Amino acid sequence: MMRHYWDPRFTERSPLFSPLTGVSAQFRSHNQNDWPTLIDYQNLFEQYSGDSKNKANKPLHFVNQSSASKTFEDAYEQRIYLKGEIQTRLKNWHDFFQVLVWSIFTRSKIQLNALHYQAAKLRNQETSGNTNRSPVENTITLFDECGVILLSDKTEILELVRDFNWKKLFINNRSQIQQHLKCIIFGHALYEKSLTPYIGMTGHGLLLKIKSTFFEFDLNTQLQIIDDKITAIFSRPVSEIIPNILTPVPILGMPNWDVNNQSESYYDNENYFRIGRTKPQSPIFDTALNRIKGI
């Protein structure tokens, strides 16, 4: 898809966009190439989040993208934290999806921004202005851009994801995961990639063990629950955010997320459905018991 080509019915392209169906509904009345404006973005955000303020108690609002920052305080995340200004490019899919994610996962985005700022400030103090992100910043950025949340009431299903056991997950347990596993995209960059999906698209997932009653709720309620859980996970101090908190997920393996993934041979591509693991296992966050397994 061309970068500036507007499609008001983009959610119909793929089930990957299902979390955005409600929040983007008002833009369906926009004509082709009639991109939303900053005012549209702000109105949408306030409709969903109310009078939200960041962790520095600054009201949040979308502003035009500025030129490259020259000071620490003017960098993207710092400006959100210090001034409440979310720099946004118009006629741009990446930033459009950023607005939608801010609207449905407001508390999570506020918490991630606070972590970004704290980690960047710490790095700046310790390294005399070093601009290279720390491992913690890289982890936060990876989830912010390409994060997915996988929720199941069955630990064994989440363990198959964590252990890269893709055929057993997607083939042997296909009917099980359609009932007991939900995958929600969080990262706005991953939504942008989903406009033209390709083999190799990988999400970086948080694994959440939830109660079976979660699946009885409507989508909006589920998204609110997820927002609360992500916020809680990232509310720990910067020093406690571990690099292996995320696990890679080949998201096109999810049933119906690619028309070609009905056959077992689809999962033979080990360049995409990789096996083995060189890093410590990612944690499974057990939200039902309010504890964390694996840390």
N, C-alpha and C positions, 0 to 999 in steps of 0.2 A: 504494500500500500504506500502510495506517495505520502510524504511527510505532511503536506498541507491539504490533503484531500479529506474533506469532512463527510462523514457518513452518519446521519442521525440514527440509523437503525443498526449500529455496529453490534449491539448485544445479541442480535439474531444470528450472528456468524458462528458462534460456538458456545457450548456450555461453560467454557472457561470464564465467560463474562457474567455468569448467573448472579454473583454477588452485587453487580452493578445495575441490575435491571431496574430496581426501584429508584435509586438515586439519580439515574440518568434519564428517567422517563420524561421529564419536562423538556428535554432537548430534542425529543422526537418531532416536535412541531417546527423545529428549525429546518429551513430549506437546505438542500445540498449546497455546500460551501458557505453556509450561513453559520460560521463558528460562534460559540458563546463568547461573551465579553467578560471583562473583569467584574463588571456589576453583576452579570449572571452568576459568575463563580461565587462572589461574596454572598449574594442572596441565597444560593443553594447551601452554602456552608452554614449560614445563620439559621436556615430552615431546619437543618439536621442537628446542629451542635448548640444552637442558642447563642448566648453571650459568652462564648468560650474565651478563656484567657490561658496563656501559657504558664509554665512553672515560675516565671519571673513576674507574673501577674500583669502581663501586657496583652491587651486585646489583639486578636489575630485577624489579619486582613491580607488579601491578595493584592500585590502591587506589580507593576511592570518590571521585567528583568532589567537589571542595570549592567553596566560594563563590569569587567573583571575587577574583583575586589583588590585593593592595594594594602589594606590593613587587616589585622586579625578580626577586629570588630565588625567589618563589613563583609566577611565571608558568609556564605549562604546560610548555614545553620546558626551561626552566631547572630546574624541579623534577625532571624526568626525569634531567637531567645531574647535578645536585648531590646528589640524594637517591635516584635510581633509582626514583622513584615515577611510574607511568604512570596518571594520573587517568582513571577510566573510569565512564561512566554505565551503569547496568543497564537492561535492557529498552529498549535503544536500538540500532538497526541500525548507525548510524554508528560507534559505539564497538565494536560486535560485530565489524565488518569490520576495524577498527583492530587488534583482538586477533589476528585471523587473519593479517593482513599482518605483524604483529610476529613471528608464529610461523614463517612460511615465508620471510620476508626479514629475518631477525634482524640480520645483519651490516650490511645496507643501512640499516635503521632506526636502528641504533646510530650509524652514520656520519652520517646526516642529522641526528640529534639533536645530535651534536657540532658540526656546522656551524651549526645553528640557534643553539646556545648561543654559539659564538664570534662569529657575526655580530651577535647581539643585544647581547653584552657590548661589542663594538667600537662599535656604534651608541650604546649607553648612555653610554660614556665620551666619545665625540666630540661628542655633542649634548646633554649634560646631562639625560639621562633622557627624551629624545624617544621616544614610544611608537609612532611611525609606522615601519613596517617599511622596511628598505632594499631596493633592487632585488635584492640577493643573497638576502635573506630571502624576498622575494616569489617568487623563482624556486624556492627550496627548498620553500616551502610549496605552490606550484602542483604540483610533482611529487609531493610527499608526499600531497596530497589527491586529485589527478586525473591522476597519472602513468600512462603506458602505456609498454611496451617493445616495439619492433618489431625483430625479428631476421630477417635474410636472409643467405643465402650469395651473393646477387647484388646488387652495388652499384647496378645500374640500377633495381632494384625500389625500393630505399631512396631513390634520387634522385627517383623518381616521387612518393613520399610527401612528400619535402622540398620538391618543386617544385609541390605542389598539383595534380598532373596526375591527377585522380581517375578520369575515364572511361578513360584509358589504363591506369591501374592496375587498377581494379575490373572493367572490362568487357573490354578488349582482352587483358589479361594475367590473366584470372580463373583459368584452369587453372594458370598459373605460380605465382600467389601462394598457391594452395591447397597447393602443394608446397614453395614456397621462401620463404614469409613466415609468421612466427608473431607474433601480437599478444597480449601478456600485460598484463592490467590490474594496476597496482601500487597506485594511489591508493584508499584506503578510501572516500572520498566518492564516487568514480566507481562503486564496487561498490554503494553505497547507491542511487545513481541507477538502477542497472541492475535494481533490483527492479521499477521501473515505467519502462522505457526510453521515450525520446521523441526525435523528430527535433530535433536541436540538441545532443545529448549529445556532448561533445568531450573527448578525452583530450589530454594534453600529453606528447609522446613523446620518448624517447631512441631514436635510430636506431643499431642495432648490426649491423655486418658480422661474420658468424660463419662458421665452417667448415661445410661440408655435413654433416659427421658429427654435428653438433648434433641434427639431426632424427632420428637413429637412437636417441637416448637416450630413456628413459622420462621421464614428466613430472616426477617428483621430482628426477631428475638435472638436467633442464633448469632447474628452478627454482633449484637450488643453483648452477649455472653463472651464471644471471642475477644471483643475489644477489652472487656474487663480482664480476661485471662492474660492477654498479651501485656497489658499495662502492669499487671502484677509481676509477671516474669521479668520485665525490664525495670522494675522499681528497685532492684537491688543496687548497691553501690557499684561504681565503675569497676572497682577492683575485683568484683565477684562475677563479672560478665566473662565467661570462659569462651575461648575461640571455637571449641567444638560443640557449642550449644546448638548448632544447625546441622541438619543432615541433607545431602543432595537428593533431589527427587526428580526423576524423569517423568514429568507431569503428563506427557502425551500417552503414557501407559494407562492412565485412568480410563475405565470403561466409558466409551462414547466421546472421549476427548480427541480421538482421531478415528476417522472412519475405517482405517486400515488395521486397527489393533484388535480385531476380533480373532485373528488366527494366532496360534502359538508361535509360528515362525517370526512374527513381528518382533518378538522379544529375544530373538537370536542375535540381534545387533548389539554386541558387547561394547561397542564404542559409545552407545547411548545407555544401554542397561548394563552398567558396569558391575563387575563382581569384585568381592574382596574389599578391604579397607586398610588403609595405612595409618589412620588416626584413631584415637580412642573413640569408643562408641558415644554417640550423642545421647543426651538424657531423654527420658520419657517423663514429661511433667504430668504427675497424677493429680489433676485438679479436684477429683472427687474426694480424695483424702487430704487435700491441702498439703501435699508433700512432693518431693522431687525424687524420682528414682534415677540413679546413675551418676549423681554428683556426690 
